[in-house]
């Protein structure tokens, strides 16, 4: 039996879909809609709503970034999937962190800045995101998005994440501790895409790999699915 295509915004239709059926997401403004297997959407939505630490991998163009943006920029996409899984249909509060900007592990915690002619250390974009995400009031799902893990310049940068990427106790350089139990993490990379390692600069750190509680690998649609999508659009 072949797969079918269902729209995410038609709740009864969405609930009838099987795990391998394609779901048409509402498009991000200015872009085309995404078509992804239902099981992919539900694993990612579960990971975010349950505050998991998730690694999303796959070749370039397999919609790793696009699905996160579709969940964030069009809240209805995420909320409908959440509701179907039994979670509160809340929006995502996204904290996007570009991993390629960090050249040393210390930069994960603080960076040198200039003010009034003098330099000083200020919290990094990641630390500021964690401080804000830890203050969640239950009105959204906080999500730290570590973009392009495969583009980091040094394996020591990945090692520097070990004290920060936690589901529970997060230790900051100044000794403060943050409650990470309500924070979800998603790191995207192409580490598991054997035929596409263009953006992989260093080997994925083994200790960091063990921090991920969910590993989700995306791939391109097969030929039959692509034909289905074209017929559906036309």
Secondary structure as GFF3:
##gff-version 3
##sequence-region A 1 234
A	DSSP	beta_strand	5	7	.	.	.	ID=ss1
A	DSSP	alpha_helix	11	16	.	.	.	ID=ss2
A	DSSP	beta_strand	22	24	.	.	.	ID=ss3
A	DSSP	beta_strand	35	37	.	.	.	ID=ss4
A	DSSP	alpha_helix	38	49	.	.	.	ID=ss5
A	DSSP	beta_strand	53	57	.	.	.	ID=ss6
A	DSSP	alpha_helix	64	73	.	.	.	ID=ss7
A	DSSP	alpha_helix	75	85	.	.	.	ID=ss8
A	DSSP	beta_strand	91	98	.	.	.	ID=ss9
A	DSSP	three_ten_helix	99	101	.	.	.	ID=ss10
A	DSSP	three_ten_helix	105	108	.	.	.	ID=ss11
A	DSSP	beta_strand	110	115	.	.	.	ID=ss12
A	DSSP	beta_strand	118	123	.	.	.	ID=ss13
A	DSSP	alpha_helix	125	133	.	.	.	ID=ss14
A	DSSP	beta_strand	140	147	.	.	.	ID=ss15
A	DSSP	three_ten_helix	149	151	.	.	.	ID=ss16
A	DSSP	alpha_helix	155	160	.	.	.	ID=ss17
A	DSSP	beta_strand	169	171	.	.	.	ID=ss18
A	DSSP	beta_strand	177	179	.	.	.	ID=ss19
A	DSSP	beta_strand	183	189	.	.	.	ID=ss20
A	DSSP	alpha_helix	206	209	.	.	.	ID=ss21
A	DSSP	beta_strand	214	217	.	.	.	ID=ss22
A	DSSP	alpha_helix	223	233	.	.	.	ID=ss23
###
